[in-house]
Every structure is written in C-alpha cells, then in structure tokens.
Amino acid sequence: MATNGKDIELGILHEEGQDSCDDGREYECQIDKEYGNGINHPASGCMVSNMTVQQVGDHERLDVGEATSGRVETSNKQHRLRRAVSDIQFKAHMAPVHLDRKKYTCWGTIGQAYQALGIVFGGLGTSPLYVYPSVNLSNPQEEDYLGLMSLIFWTLTLIAFVKYVLIVIRADDRGEGGTFALYSLLHRHASVDQKDTAASDSETTHSSGQIHDKVHSLLKNSRTAQIILFIVVMLGTCLVIGDGILTPAISVLSAMAGIQSEDESLPPAVVTWVSAIILVVVFMLQQFGTHRVSWLFSPILLVWFVTTPLVGIYNIAAHYPSVFKAVSPHYIIKYFIRNKKQGWVSLGGAVLCITGAEAMFADLGHFNRRAIQVGFIAVLYPSCLLTYAGQTAYLIRHPMDHQNAFFKSIPQPVYWPMFIVATLSAIVASQSLITATFSITKQTIALGCFPRVKMVHTSADQEGQVYSPEVNYVLMILCVAVVLGFRNSTTVGNAFGVAVLGVMFISTLLVTVVMLMVWKLPWPLAFLFLSVFGSIEGVYFTAVLNKVPQGGWVPFAFAAFFLCISLTWSYGRQKKHTYEKNHKISLDSLGALLSSAGMQRVPGICFFYTDLVHGVPPIISHYVKNVRTLHQVLVFTTFRFIPVRTVLPEERFLVGRVGFKGVYRCVARYGYQDIIDCEGDEFKSQAIQSLRSYLQSEDQMELSTHQISNGTTDLQSPSLKNFAEMYDAEDLAELESATSHTAVYVVGKITVRTSSHTGWLGHIIIDKVYTLLRLISRSTIKELKIPPANYLEVGMLYNV
C-alpha cells in the first residue's frame, strides 16, 4: 500500500471526568488531513498505512512508512503486524466517565451543614479561646480593646467571609479544595507539565494581547514558571500539614488552661500530659471516618455555637452595651497611633481569629460548597462575633484579665458547664485540619507528588471523605511532641500564626491566577482581589515573622521537612518517567524481540502491569532477553483511578492492539469505592470478555480496510466477509485457548540509580533519599491483591 509519507501525531483524548496519565497531563489528537491510499480510520477519516511508534515531545508519533515486511521479520502466523490504526482507535474511543455529583435537596444541604460544624468549623469557631491571650499588651485600655475588636471584626469579615466563603470556595477542582486543588485546576487548564520542558509553536494558540492569555502562555511554555508554581504550591501544601499539627495542640492546650484558671496550684505538667492523652484519643477516632466522627462531634460544636454567644450577650449587657461601635474602622487607626510598634506586634495574636478559615476550603471535598456557606453564614459568623464582643466588653471593665480572657469572662454559676463545653469543643476543633491533611495528601498522591500511602474512602456518597492510617499516626506523634515541647498555648500560638498566614497568602496568589486563566475575569478584578487581600495578609505576615524566634520557626521546620520529601519524590519520578519515555520500545524493536531466535510463546495469558497508557515499557525487553519466553496472549495493563463512586463493569476496561498478534493494551478504570481483586477470576474474566468483544467488533473495520486497499465498494462481497472472519476467528481462537490456562501477573520492580556523570547532590537525592522513600512507600501490589502463586516480579535498573 502506498503512502505519501505524512506523519500522525496523536494522544489520548481527555474528556471531562476521564483520568489521564500519572502526571495529569492532557493530550490533543492532531491528525493530518491529507493521506494517500491506506487504512481508513473511522473516527477521523484519515488514511494510514503501516506505522511505527516514535517519541516526539510528549506525544507518540506514528511514522507512515513503506511495507513492514522490509523492516520487521514476521511470520503470517505469529508475528504479523496487525492494524496499527487500532492504536489510534484505542485512544480516540476512550469513552468518558462522567462525574457522579450528588445533588442535595434543601434539607440535605442543611444536614451537610450540620455535619460540617463538627469537621470544618471547629478551628475557626474555637479561636476565641486563644486570641486575646496571644495579644501581648502591657497596659491595655478601653480604646485598645475597641481597636482590637475592630481588627477582629474586619479580619474575620474580609478574610473568612468575603475571601474564603464567597470567592475562594468557588475555585474547586472537581469538588476538591485546598492549595493543591488550585494547582491541579491550573495544571489542567494550562496543560502545565513538569516533565514537559518545551512546547511546540503549533501548540501555542494563546497569542492575543490579553493578560489571561499571556499568563496561560507563560505557565504552559516557561519551565521556570512551572517550577516556581510547583514549589510555591508544595510550600503551601506543606504549611497546611504543619497547620494540621499545630491546630490540635493549641486548641486542647487552650481548653486545659481553664483548669489552671480555677486552680492555680495545679502543676503545668499535669495539664500538658492530659492534653497529650486527649490528642491521642482524637487521632484514634479518625479511623471511623469523617461522616461518623462528624455525627459525634457536631452536637458538641452546636452546643458551643449556642452557649458562647449567650455568654457574650450577657457580658455585653452587663459590662459594655455599646461595644459594637467598634465596627467603625477608625478605632483600628487610633489603636495603631496609640500603640505604634507594640500594636504592630500584637497583630500576630489578632490574626489567630481566622485560624481554621483555610480549612473551609481544604475540607471542601468532604462536604458540598453550599453546606459550608450555610454553616458559616447562619451559625459560625454571628456566634463568633457575639463571643468576641462579649469578651471585649468584659475586658474593658477588667483590662488585666486578657491572659485568660475566655474563662475569666464566664459567669461563675455556669463556669464548670462552660469549661466542659469548651474542652470538648477544643477537642473537636482539632478535627478540621486533621481532615484537611488527609484530603491534601490524597491530592498530592494523585498527581504523583508524594509517596504512596494507604487511603481509605470512608463514605459511599462523598468521594473526598478519606482516611490514611500512616498520615494519621505521623500527625499524632508530631502533635504530641509539640504539646510536650511547648507546654502552653501562647508559645504554640506564635508558631500557629506563621503557618496560617503562609497558607492564606499562597492561596491568594493562586486564586488570582485562577481568576485570570480559568475564570477569565477582567484583569482589574483580579488585581483588586490580589491587592486587597494580599496587602492585609502581607501586613499580618510581617507581624508574625517577628515571632519566629519564639516558636514561629516550627511550621517552617515542618514545611521544610515535608517539602523535601515531596520535591525528592517528584524529582525521582520525573527521572524515572523521562527514562521510560526515552527508552520506550518501538514496534520495530518489539517485532524483533518477538521474532528473535530462541523466543518461545507459551500457552496462557499474561497481564504485564505498566504506568504507560500508550507505548511499550522498556522493561519488556529486559524481561524477554532474560526469560526468553512470552505467553500466547500478552496484555499491557494500566490501572487508573477516577473521581467517581464506581465504574460499571461494561465500561471498566479499554482495550486495543499494540500492533502484533496476541499483544494488547488494557486500561482498567476504577472508582473510589471499587475494589481491585486479582485473587479470583473476576478481573481475568472481565478483561478477557472485553478483549473478546473488541475482536468481535473489528469486523466492520476489517471490511473497510480491505475495501480501501483493493478498491472494492461492495461491503457484502463474500471475499470481504471471508477476509474478516479469517483474522477474527484466528485471534478469538487464540484468546479462548489462552483463557483455559491460569493467568500470570508480571510487575516491574524498578531501581533508579544515578550514572557516573551525576553530581553529588543528584546522587544523594536519587540514590539515598528517593530510594528510601520508595522502600517505605506503599506498594501497588498490596492494592491489586495478586495471588502469590501467579505473581512474578521483574527487576530492572534505570541509570538516570
């Protein structure tokens, strides 16, 4: 068959709800329109002939060449080059899986909002426990407390309400929130790829002068911009993890301070150890799942949100009824004029009134957006304002009680009931950032930026409700260490503020980019968002940096530790991916392996696991050269986890040919509630049935192929039918013969090592740290449940 030598560039069509490659890249299918005589691809109308796979950038290129018989020695029976166009068909026909977003009624949203009280709003709602104790003023007066109340009101309103509840919460990535979700959103819309160092001119379609197009082009084509974006995102993500360590510590320590308020003779060590024991119990409860924990914790927070404003109303009426005049921002100006530098330093304590605001966005995957908005506006916001106003009114009359403002402001008859409520609420407050840490860990693992850990989905309705035993125990150990090390909430508050402001400022930067590139808002609106919230958070951040020597270094230490892990893992995976991409086996090489002397094809079917959705992994060459045998049917199998509850069995497997007889490709897709179990015959049976259906459905394509190559137009001619039946009957018979034998599962165990020309830093990162992370990370084999008797692990060394 003659061709005109054109090339075809192709990739996997990325559709809504469909998972792409490991690194989340999206592909375009670019098919040249003019071809000579060849095979008609039904999806595109293109004529193609015999092809070979080559790597071009991040795409595969099928070079249309001359007859294959001159390049690959094949026999008609065993190594015949099959329709390479089926590889295109495999990619182009990847059916989309639509996200199963659950629709909530009004009562359903209210129920979700109620559950969110115990998970999302604990940190923000219990902040009155430690805000005033963290504000260090030597001789506070009435004007000072009115200024602080004004600061708290406007900070809570602008940052928590306007920024997070009204704006940031809308920047979700398929229902997931948090810093890394923003990165994933930008990643998809800009086709940002850490592993892609250059983009062809043909891909750069955004050349207009508008600023959002320039931002898109910058993130798509600039390697430096991609690296900076990734590091900033990972820094924000690691600060959230640090937040998840500090939030439980400061909440419980602040609540336990109520005991010392009544009995000053109580040794501090007792409070410290009781706090540590309570935290251990909280972390032990995480295994029961978000929805069960929320139903346990939400009643406690509901009591808190009802009783604390009642105490606040009492204090307002009894001590200073006109406290709400502090809403006027001129009290903030008078506060700074009066206190000067000391007022600026006190911002480090005032900012704690918005601790937990970032959890509303980070926990978005656990609850729907409307539920969080309803819970904040209807319950948390008015409750917190009344509580702060009550404390302020009390402190105006008792100015020296600010070191233990919350408990001092409680009327004596209800002191111990409120102490119990405060203690239980502080315990619940630990939940918001713990849950957020589980969510962002799941997100980073999904994009290959963190070592694999066990993730357990604890709800059949909410995809984002997850629990990780390993992450939970690490958080518990670090949190208890913080409590035993700092021993009081004031010192922990110094560290807490740094983490809070760091996460918020990074979120502001990322949402600004989302506004320009994803939402495509006019640049003045995006600039207004950045200037207003960036300036507020920037001023606060300068104040908390002053507390670095007093404990503010702790979140930076935590962030640096987790950031090193993340960057090392990402760098190692990038090197591994680059090696596999550069050493993928072409059809020529695969044909040579199959036809090499001494090569044996044994009966049965072999599932060869690989991370490559398309292309032949280099480990197959290593396997063949050492084992010298291949099974009669070889299936390159890739698992993909997509954000839906379950994938129907008839939609689970996507199959296609790799080019030779008996060699296929299979992508097995699973939802978050699906269980992969290769121990029984279910996986094998479903995969074989998909292959059987695929071969049977090729009749029409065979007819079209024969029609074009022979100039025939009669699709019903006996010769065409015999042509199709001959090939399909042979393939089906081969498949049926293979199914009568036990399936074998082959998994590659890759060892990555640096070459001799690598510098000392690369040697440490890859050979030491990355290797250690691979050893302690969770193996994919555990999730596949492969029977040991049918499992074969093939080792291979990658010199990068």
Buried (B, 14 or more C-beta within 10 A) or exposed (E): BEBEEBBBBBBBBBEEBBBBBBBBBBBBBEBBEEBBBBBBBBBBEBBBBBBBBBBEBBBBBBBBBEEBEEBBEBEEEBBBBBBBBBBBBBBBEBEEBEBEEEEBEEEBBBEBBBBBBBBBBBBBBBBBBBBBBBBBBEEBEEBBBBBBBBBBBBBBBBBBBBBBBEBBBBBBBBBBBBBBBBBBBBBBBBBBBBBBEEBEEEBEEBEEEEBBBBBBBBBBBBEEBBEEBBBBBBBBBBBBBBBBBBBBBBBBBBBBBBBBBEEEEBEEEEBBBBBBEBBEEBBEBBEEBBBEBBEEBBBBBBBBBEBBBBBBBBBBEEBBEEBBEBBEEEBBEBBBEEBEEEBBBBBBBBBBBBBBBBBBBBBBBBBBBBBBBBBBBEBBBEBBBBBBBBBBBBBBBEBEBBBBBBBBBBEEEBBEEBBBBBBBBBBBBBBBBBBBBBBBBBBBBBBBBBBBBEBEBBBEEBBBBBBBEBBBEBBBEBBBEBBBEBBBBBBBBBBBBBBBBBBBBBBBBBBBBBBBBBBEBEBEEBBBBBEBBBEBBEEBBEBBBBBBEEBBBBBBEBBBBBBBBBBBBBBBBBBBBBBBBEEBBBBBBBBBBBBEEEBEBEEBBBBBBBBBBBBBBBBBBBBBEEEEEBBBBBBBBBBBBBBBBBBEEEEBBBBBBBBBBBBBBBBBBBBBBBEBEBEEEEBBEBBBBBBBEBBEEBBEBBBBBBBBBEEBEEEEBEEBBEBBEEBBEBBBEBBEBBBEBEBBBBBBEBEBBBEEEBEEEBBEBBBEBBBEBBEEBBEBBEBBEBEEEBBEEBEBEBEB
